[in-house]
Amino acid sequence: MLPMIVTANLAKGSVAMANQKVVVKRLNAIQNFGAMDVLCTDKTGTLTQDKIILERHIDLHGYESHEPLQYGYLNSYYQTGLKNLLDVAVLEHVELNTKLRPSEGYTKVDEIPFDFVRRRMSVVVEELNPSHNKHILICKGAVEEIFNICSHAKYQGAITRMNEFVRADGMRVTQQLNEDGFRVIAVAYKEIPIPQDTIPTYGAKDECDLILVGYLAFLDPPKDSASQAIMALQEHGVAVKIITGDNDIVTRKICQEVDLQIDGILLGSQMEKMSDEQLADMVDTTTVFAKMSPIQKAQIIRVLRSKGHTVGYMGDGINDAAALRDADVGISVDTAVDIAKESADIILLEKNLMVLERGVIEGRRTFANILKYLNMTASSNFGNVFSVMGSSAFLPFLPMQPIQLLTQNLLYDISQITIPFDNVDKDFLKKPQKWNVPNIGRFMLFIGPVSSIFDYVTFIVMWFVFGANTPEQVQLFNSGWFVEGLLSQTLIVHMIRTSRWPFLQSTASLPVLLLTGIIIAIGMVIPFTPLGAALGMVPLPMRYFGWLWAILGAYCLLTQAIKLWYIRIFGKWL
C-alpha cells in the first residue's frame, strides 16, 4: 500500500496547490516544500513586481539629461540577446513618453553580449551621415563595472579625465539613488575610427577608455504580498534569505520595505576569497547575498544543503537557473524566462506570494499523512509478527489461518485508504518536518509490542474463558483473534494519527471516521456470515464482545500512556 498512499498524498497535495493557481511540475517537490526550512529568493521579479519603470535619466551630477537616455535606448534597441526588464523599461519609456527617436539615423555594426562576469553589454552603431567616419561603441551595465572601463566622463558640461574626484562624485549620486530604492545602471560610449582596409570586429577587449555620460534609474517596487508572505514563512519556521545580483544598498532598501530583518550581508567579491568551509560558517547568519553571479548563487544553495537544510529557491531570470536546479525545491513564476520555468519544480501563476505559505502548509500536511501510514504499518506489522512468533512457542495450533491473516490485512489496508484526506494537528504544521528514519524504527519498537500484549491477553481469554484450547476449537480461537486483531489495528489508526487524545482533542476527518467505522463493523460481523464460514471461522458468543471491548479499551489507554511518555522522552511523536 505504500506506493499508493504516497502517490495519493502527493497527488492530493498537487490538486490543492492547483486550486491556489500553482503548477506542480514534480510531485515530490510538495514534500520538500513541507520540509523546507530555508527559502532563498532572488529580488527582482520575485520579491519585487515584474514591471520595472524607468524613473530618471541623469548626468553625473544627478541632473536630468537626455544623453544617457539616448545612448541607453540605442543599446537596448539594437541588442539581439534576451531583453531583460531594464531593456523593456528603457524602450517603453522612450517610445511612449518622449518625442525622441534615437534609433533614426543609426545602423547597427556589431554587439558584445552581456555576461554575468562582465555585468555589462555593448552595441556598436554607425551614424548614417557619411561625414561621420566613426563607429560608436555604447556600453551599459552595473555602475562599478562601467566605472572601471571609463577613462573619461562628461563632467560639468565637458569631457574630463576620470580622476578620483569625478569617480567619488559619481558614486555619491548612485549611492543616494540606491538608498532611495532605485536600481541604477551606468551608460558610457566611445568613438572608434572606421578602418578602411579591414572589416572591424568587436569584443570585450574594446570595452576600454570609454566616456561616462550618466545613469538610468529604475523603480522596482516590492510586491504587495511580499511583507505578509515573509512574516508568514518565518512564523512557520522558514528562514528567508535574499540572493541577488544587485548591489547591497538597493537590496537593503527592499528588505526594509518588506520588513525583512537583515542579520548580515555578504558580497560576491568577498565570497570569491572564501573557501567552502568559511562560507559554511557564514551562511546561517547571513540574510543578504548581494552582487552574486549565477555560479555563486548555486554555490550558496549547495553549502546550505550540505549543512542539513532543506532549501527552496525562488527566481525568474536566466541567472537563477543553476540555483533553481540545485535547490531541494525550485520555485518560479509564470512571467519568468523559459529556462527558469524549465528548471523550477513549482510555478506560481499569480503574483501573490502568500501562496508560498499555503504551499508549505500543504507540503507538511502531505508529509504528515505519509508518516502516519509508515508508522501505523511498521508498528502494526511488527506487533503481528511478534504475536505470531510468541504464540508458536506454546499453542498446539496456528492462532490464525493464512487466509484469515491475508483477509485481515486486506481489510486493514482498506481502512487506511482515506489517510491522504485526514486532518493534521496544527502544532505539526508550525515547523519544518523532515524524514527521521531512526524515529520510525523507535516507533515500531515501542508501539508494536503494545498490540502484542493485548493479543496475548486475547489468547489467554480464548484459551481459559471460552475453552478454545483443543484442536476441535481452533476455529473459535481463530475467529476471536481475527476480530480482536482487526479492531485493534483499525483503532490504532486513530491513536497514531495524532499526538493528542484521539476523539477528544483531535478528531480524524470524516472519510477516515467513516471508513474505519465500516471496517470495524465488517470485522465484527464476518464470523457470522457465509464468508466467515468459507474462511474457516465460526460465530462468536455474545459475551466475547464484552471481553473484546474491555481489551480494546485497555489497549487504547496503554497506547496513549506510552505515547505521552514517548513524546516526553524523544520530543516528538510522528
BAPA-939761 format. One line per 2 residues: for each residue z, x, y of C-alpha. Coordinates in nm, 2 decimals, m for minus. Layout:
<pabas>
Z:X:Y  ...
</pabas>
This chain:
<pabas>
0.00:0.00:0.00  0.05:0.30:0.24
m0.32:0.33:0.34  m0.34:m0.05:0.40
m0.01:m0.06:0.60  m0.10:0.24:0.81
m0.46:0.12:0.88  m0.34:m0.23:0.96
m0.08:m0.09:1.20  m0.33:0.13:1.38
m0.59:m0.15:1.39  m0.34:m0.39:1.53
m0.25:m0.14:1.80  m0.62:m0.09:1.88
m0.67:m0.46:1.93  m0.36:m0.48:2.15
m0.50:m0.19:2.36  m0.84:m0.36:2.38
m0.67:m0.66:2.53  m0.55:m0.43:2.80
m0.91:m0.31:2.86  m0.86:0.02:2.68
m1.11:0.16:2.44  m0.95:0.34:2.15
m1.21:0.58:2.00  m0.98:0.74:1.74
m0.72:0.51:1.57  m0.48:0.80:1.51
m0.46:0.85:1.88  m0.24:0.54:1.91
0.03:0.70:1.70  0.00:1.02:1.91
0.04:0.81:2.22  0.38:0.69:2.10
0.48:1.05:2.01  0.37:1.19:2.35
0.65:1.35:2.54  0.43:1.54:2.80
0.14:1.39:2.99  m0.07:1.64:3.18
m0.32:1.49:3.42  m0.59:1.61:3.65
m0.55:1.49:4.00  m0.90:1.39:4.12
m1.02:1.06:3.98  m0.71:1.01:3.76
m0.41:1.00:3.99  m0.64:0.95:4.29
m0.91:0.70:4.35  m1.26:0.79:4.22
m1.41:0.71:4.57  m1.38:1.01:4.79
m1.46:0.97:5.16  m1.58:1.24:5.40
m1.35:1.21:5.69  m1.41:1.51:5.91
m1.67:1.79:5.96  m1.52:2.06:6.18
m1.57:2.41:6.30  m1.32:2.70:6.25
m1.10:2.57:6.54  m1.07:2.22:6.39
m1.31:2.05:6.64  m1.57:1.81:6.53
m1.91:1.98:6.47  m2.23:1.86:6.31
m2.33:2.21:6.20  m2.11:2.21:5.88
m2.23:1.86:5.80  m2.59:1.96:5.84
m2.56:2.26:5.61  m2.34:2.08:5.37
m2.59:1.80:5.34  m2.87:2.03:5.27
m2.66:2.20:5.00  m2.57:1.87:4.83
m2.92:1.71:4.88  m3.11:2.00:4.72
m2.89:2.09:4.43  m3.02:1.97:4.09
m2.69:2.01:3.89  m2.45:1.72:3.83
m2.35:1.59:4.17  m1.97:1.56:4.19
m1.77:1.31:4.40  m1.77:1.55:4.70
m2.15:1.57:4.70  m2.18:1.20:4.68
m1.94:1.16:4.97  m2.14:1.40:5.19
m2.47:1.23:5.11  m2.34:0.88:5.17
m2.17:0.98:5.50  m2.49:1.13:5.64
m2.72:0.86:5.52  m2.50:0.57:5.62
m2.30:0.68:5.92  m2.52:0.92:6.12
m2.87:0.93:6.25  m2.91:1.28:6.12
m3.19:1.35:5.86  m3.11:1.72:5.79
m3.35:1.74:5.49  m3.65:1.67:5.70
m3.83:1.99:5.79  m3.70:2.19:5.49
m3.82:2.26:5.14  m3.62:2.40:4.85
m3.68:2.75:4.73  m3.40:2.81:4.47
m3.04:2.74:4.39  m2.74:2.92:4.24
m2.55:2.67:4.03  m2.18:2.60:4.05
m1.94:2.75:3.80  m1.56:2.74:3.77
m1.52:3.12:3.82  m1.70:3.15:4.15
m1.59:2.80:4.25  m1.89:2.76:4.48
m2.26:2.68:4.46  m2.56:2.77:4.68
m2.91:2.65:4.76  m3.19:2.84:4.93
m3.42:2.65:5.16  m3.71:2.73:5.39
m3.80:2.56:5.72  m4.15:2.41:5.72
m4.20:2.56:6.07  m4.44:2.85:6.00
m4.29:3.06:6.28  m3.97:3.09:6.08
m4.04:3.35:5.82  m3.70:3.33:5.67
m3.51:3.17:5.38  m3.17:3.02:5.44
m2.90:3.05:5.17  m2.64:2.78:5.21
m2.32:2.80:5.02  m2.03:2.56:5.00
m1.71:2.58:4.79  m1.34:2.65:4.78
m1.21:2.79:5.10  m1.07:3.12:4.98
m1.38:3.19:4.77  m1.61:3.13:5.06
m1.40:3.34:5.30  m1.42:3.63:5.05
m1.81:3.64:5.08  m1.83:3.59:5.45
m1.87:3.89:5.68  m1.91:3.68:6.00
m1.81:3.35:6.14  m1.91:3.11:6.41
m1.60:3.15:6.63  m1.56:3.03:6.99
m1.93:2.95:7.01  m2.05:3.29:6.90
m2.11:3.48:6.57  m1.82:3.71:6.53
m1.72:3.95:6.26  m1.48:3.81:6.00
m1.17:4.00:6.10  m0.81:3.93:6.01
m0.76:3.73:6.32  m1.05:3.50:6.26
m0.96:3.46:5.90  m0.59:3.37:5.98
m0.70:3.12:6.24  m0.95:2.96:6.00
m0.68:2.95:5.72  m0.44:2.78:5.96
m0.68:2.50:6.02  m0.74:2.44:5.65
m0.37:2.46:5.57  m0.30:2.19:5.82
m0.57:1.97:5.68  m0.43:2.03:5.32
m0.08:1.94:5.44  m0.22:1.61:5.57
m0.37:1.53:5.23  m0.73:1.63:5.29
m0.94:1.82:5.04  m1.13:2.09:5.22
m1.44:2.29:5.13  m1.59:2.56:5.35
m1.96:2.59:5.44  m2.14:2.91:5.51
m2.50:3.04:5.53  m2.72:3.34:5.59
m3.08:3.40:5.68  m3.29:3.62:5.45
m3.64:3.76:5.54  m3.91:3.64:5.31
m4.06:3.94:5.12  m4.44:3.94:5.14
m4.52:4.12:4.82  m4.30:3.95:4.56
m4.17:3.60:4.47  m3.80:3.61:4.55
m3.54:3.50:4.30  m3.18:3.45:4.40
m2.85:3.49:4.21  m2.47:3.52:4.27
m2.53:3.88:4.40  m2.70:3.73:4.70
m2.38:3.53:4.79  m2.25:3.80:5.03
m2.24:3.88:5.40  m2.25:3.51:5.49
m2.17:3.34:5.82  m1.89:3.08:5.80
m1.97:2.77:6.00  m1.69:2.53:5.93
m1.53:2.28:5.69  m1.58:1.95:5.54
m1.26:1.75:5.49  m1.24:1.47:5.24
m0.98:1.19:5.19  m0.89:1.13:4.83
m0.61:0.87:4.83  m0.39:0.81:4.52
m0.44:0.51:4.30  m0.22:0.21:4.39
m0.07:0.21:4.04  0.00:0.59:4.02
0.35:0.59:4.15  0.46:0.30:3.94
0.30:0.44:3.63  0.46:0.78:3.67
0.80:0.62:3.71  0.75:0.40:3.40
0.64:0.70:3.19  0.94:0.91:3.30
1.17:0.62:3.21  1.02:0.62:2.86
1.09:1.00:2.82  0.74:1.13:2.91
0.73:1.42:3.15  0.43:1.42:3.38
0.26:1.74:3.49  m0.04:1.80:3.72
m0.31:2.05:3.61  m0.58:2.07:3.88
m0.85:2.29:4.02  m0.74:2.20:4.37
m0.50:2.41:4.57  m0.13:2.37:4.56
m0.09:2.23:4.92  m0.31:1.93:4.86
m0.16:1.87:4.52  0.19:1.88:4.67
0.09:1.62:4.92  m0.05:1.39:4.65
0.27:1.44:4.44  0.48:1.33:4.74
0.26:1.02:4.78  0.30:0.92:4.41
0.67:1.00:4.40  0.64:1.29:4.15
0.92:1.54:4.19  0.79:1.90:4.18
1.02:2.14:3.99  0.78:2.44:4.00
0.42:2.54:4.10  0.21:2.79:3.91
m0.13:2.91:4.05  m0.43:3.01:3.84
m0.42:3.36:3.99  m0.06:3.40:3.88
m0.13:3.27:3.54  m0.41:3.53:3.49
m0.15:3.80:3.49  0.08:3.64:3.24
0.10:3.67:2.86  0.12:3.36:2.64
0.49:3.44:2.59  0.55:3.45:2.97
0.36:3.13:3.02  0.55:2.96:2.74
0.88:3.04:2.93  0.74:2.86:3.24
0.55:2.56:3.12  0.85:2.34:3.06
1.00:2.40:3.41  0.66:2.38:3.60
0.53:2.05:3.73  0.21:2.15:3.91
m0.05:2.40:3.78  m0.29:2.45:4.07
m0.63:2.62:4.11  m0.68:2.62:3.74
m1.00:2.70:3.56  m1.11:2.48:3.27
m1.01:2.76:3.02  m0.67:2.78:3.19
m0.62:2.40:3.16  m0.69:2.42:2.79
m0.46:2.72:2.75  m0.17:2.53:2.91
m0.22:2.24:2.67  m0.22:2.47:2.37
0.10:2.65:2.49  0.28:2.32:2.54
0.18:2.21:2.19  0.30:2.54:2.04
0.64:2.47:2.18  0.66:2.15:1.98
0.55:1.90:2.25  0.31:1.61:2.17
0.08:1.65:2.47  m0.15:1.39:2.63
m0.42:1.50:2.88  m0.59:1.27:3.13
m0.91:1.39:3.31  m1.25:1.27:3.41
m1.45:1.58:3.50  m1.66:1.85:3.33
m1.38:2.09:3.38  m1.15:1.87:3.18
m1.35:1.85:2.86  m1.18:2.15:2.69
m0.83:2.03:2.77  m0.92:1.68:2.65
m1.02:1.82:2.31  m0.72:2.04:2.28
m0.46:1.77:2.36  m0.30:1.55:2.10
m0.44:1.25:2.28  m0.72:1.28:2.53
m0.74:1.01:2.79  m1.02:0.94:3.03
m1.16:0.66:3.25  m1.49:0.47:3.23
m1.62:0.63:3.55  m1.58:0.99:3.41
m1.87:1.22:3.33  m2.02:1.18:2.99
m1.87:1.50:2.84  m1.52:1.39:2.94
m1.56:1.05:2.78  m1.71:1.21:2.47
m1.41:1.44:2.44  m1.15:1.17:2.50
m0.97:0.97:2.23  m0.88:0.68:2.47
m1.08:0.55:2.76  m0.93:0.33:3.04
m1.17:0.06:3.16  m0.96:m0.03:3.46
m0.81:0.19:3.73  m0.46:0.05:3.67
m0.25:0.34:3.53  0.02:0.11:3.41
m0.19:0.08:3.10  m0.06:0.42:3.01
0.29:0.29:2.98  0.17:m0.01:2.77
m0.02:0.24:2.55  0.29:0.45:2.50
0.49:0.14:2.40  0.22:0.02:2.17
0.20:0.36:2.01  0.57:0.37:1.95
0.57:0.01:1.81  0.29:0.11:1.57
0.47:0.43:1.46  0.80:0.23:1.41
0.63:m0.01:1.17  0.47:0.27:0.98
0.81:0.44:0.94  0.97:0.11:0.83
0.73:0.09:0.54  0.77:0.45:0.44
1.15:0.43:0.44  1.16:0.10:0.26
0.92:0.21:m0.01  1.07:0.55:m0.06
1.43:0.42:m0.09  1.34:0.12:m0.29
1.12:0.31:m0.54  1.38:0.59:m0.57
1.65:0.33:m0.64  1.44:0.16:m0.91
1.37:0.49:m1.08  1.74:0.58:m1.06
1.83:0.24:m1.21  1.58:0.26:m1.50
1.68:0.61:m1.59  2.05:0.53:m1.58
2.01:0.21:m1.79  1.83:0.40:m2.05
2.14:0.60:m2.12  2.34:0.30:m2.26
2.11:0.00:m2.30  1.96:m0.05:m2.65
1.65:m0.22:m2.49  1.44:m0.20:m2.18
1.61:m0.36:m1.88  1.27:m0.49:m1.76
0.94:m0.50:m1.94  0.65:m0.31:m1.78
0.45:m0.62:m1.70  0.76:m0.76:m1.53
0.81:m0.44:m1.33  0.45:m0.45:m1.22
0.48:m0.82:m1.11  0.80:m0.74:m0.92
0.63:m0.45:m0.74  0.33:m0.67:m0.66
0.54:m0.94:m0.50  0.75:m0.68:m0.31
0.43:m0.52:m0.17  0.30:m0.87:m0.06
0.63:m0.92:0.12  0.55:m0.61:0.33
0.20:m0.71:0.44  0.34:m0.86:0.76
0.52:m0.54:0.87  0.25:m0.44:1.12
0.33:m0.77:1.30  0.71:m0.71:1.31
0.92:m0.68:1.62  1.06:m0.34:1.72
1.40:m0.28:1.88  1.39:m0.18:2.25
1.60:0.13:2.20  1.34:0.27:1.96
1.07:0.23:2.24  1.27:0.41:2.51
1.19:0.77:2.40  0.91:0.96:2.22
0.90:0.93:1.84  0.77:1.20:1.61
0.73:1.25:1.24  1.05:1.37:1.08
0.99:1.43:0.71  1.35:1.56:0.64
1.48:1.22:0.78  1.26:1.03:0.53
1.40:1.24:0.25  1.76:1.19:0.36
1.69:0.82:0.40  1.57:0.80:0.04
1.87:0.99:m0.10  2.12:0.78:0.10
1.98:0.43:0.08  1.80:0.44:m0.26
2.12:0.48:m0.48  2.29:0.19:m0.30
2.05:m0.05:m0.46  2.11:0.12:m0.79
2.48:0.05:m0.76  2.42:m0.33:m0.75
2.15:m0.30:m1.02  2.43:m0.16:m1.24
2.66:m0.44:m1.13  2.39:m0.68:m1.24
2.36:m0.51:m1.57  2.73:m0.55:m1.62
2.73:m0.91:m1.53  2.44:m0.99:m1.75
2.60:m0.80:m2.04  2.95:m0.92:m2.02
2.94:m1.25:m1.84  2.62:m1.40:m1.98
2.63:m1.22:m2.31  2.28:m1.07:m2.27
2.38:m0.78:m2.49  2.18:m0.83:m2.81
1.81:m0.78:m2.89  1.78:m1.16:m2.90
1.90:m1.19:m2.54  1.66:m0.93:m2.40
1.46:m1.20:m2.22  1.76:m1.33:m2.04
1.87:m0.98:m1.93  1.51:m0.90:m1.81
1.50:m1.23:m1.62  1.83:m1.16:m1.45
1.74:m0.82:m1.33  1.39:m0.92:m1.23
1.53:m1.18:m0.99  1.81:m0.96:m0.85
1.58:m0.66:m0.82  1.31:m0.85:m0.63
1.55:m1.02:m0.40  1.74:m0.70:m0.32
1.41:m0.52:m0.25  1.29:m0.81:m0.02
1.62:m0.83:0.17  1.62:m0.46:0.22
1.31:m0.51:0.44  1.54:m0.68:0.69
1.82:m0.42:0.65  1.60:m0.12:0.71
1.37:m0.26:0.98  1.65:m0.23:1.25
1.94:0.00:1.33  2.14:m0.31:1.43
2.28:m0.61:1.24  1.99:m0.79:1.09
1.95:m1.16:1.18  2.24:m1.14:1.42
2.15:m0.86:1.67  1.78:m0.81:1.57
1.56:m1.07:1.41  1.23:m0.99:1.24
0.91:m1.15:1.36  0.81:m1.50:1.24
0.54:m1.37:1.00  0.79:m1.13:0.83
1.06:m1.40:0.81  0.82:m1.65:0.66
0.66:m1.41:0.40  0.98:m1.26:0.28
1.13:m1.61:0.25  0.84:m1.72:0.04
0.86:m1.42:m0.19  1.24:m1.48:m0.23
1.17:m1.84:m0.33  0.89:m1.74:m0.57
1.12:m1.48:m0.73  1.39:m1.73:m0.79
1.15:m1.99:m0.94  0.93:m1.77:m1.16
1.17:m1.77:m1.46  1.15:m2.15:m1.47
0.77:m2.16:m1.47  0.50:m2.11:m1.74
0.41:m1.79:m1.56  0.76:m1.66:m1.62
0.73:m1.75:m1.99  0.40:m1.57:m2.00
0.57:m1.26:m1.85  0.85:m1.28:m2.11
1.12:m1.44:m1.90  1.34:m1.74:m1.97
1.52:m1.99:m1.73  1.85:m1.86:m1.59
2.17:m2.06:m1.60  2.27:m2.21:m1.27
2.60:m2.02:m1.25  2.39:m1.70:m1.24
2.29:m1.78:m0.89  2.65:m1.77:m0.77
2.68:m1.42:m0.90  2.34:m1.33:m0.76
2.43:m1.43:m0.40  2.77:m1.25:m0.43
2.59:m0.93:m0.54  2.33:m0.96:m0.27
2.59:m1.02:0.00  2.79:m0.72:m0.11
2.47:m0.52:m0.12  2.38:m0.61:0.24
2.74:m0.53:0.37  2.75:m0.19:0.20
2.40:m0.11:0.32  2.50:m0.20:0.68
2.81:0.02:0.65  2.61:0.31:0.52
2.36:0.25:0.80  2.63:0.28:1.07
2.77:0.59:0.91  2.42:0.74:0.87
2.34:0.68:1.24  2.67:0.83:1.35
2.61:1.15:1.14  2.24:1.21:1.20
2.20:1.04:1.53  1.90:0.81:1.43
1.80:0.55:1.18  1.43:0.53:1.14
</pabas>
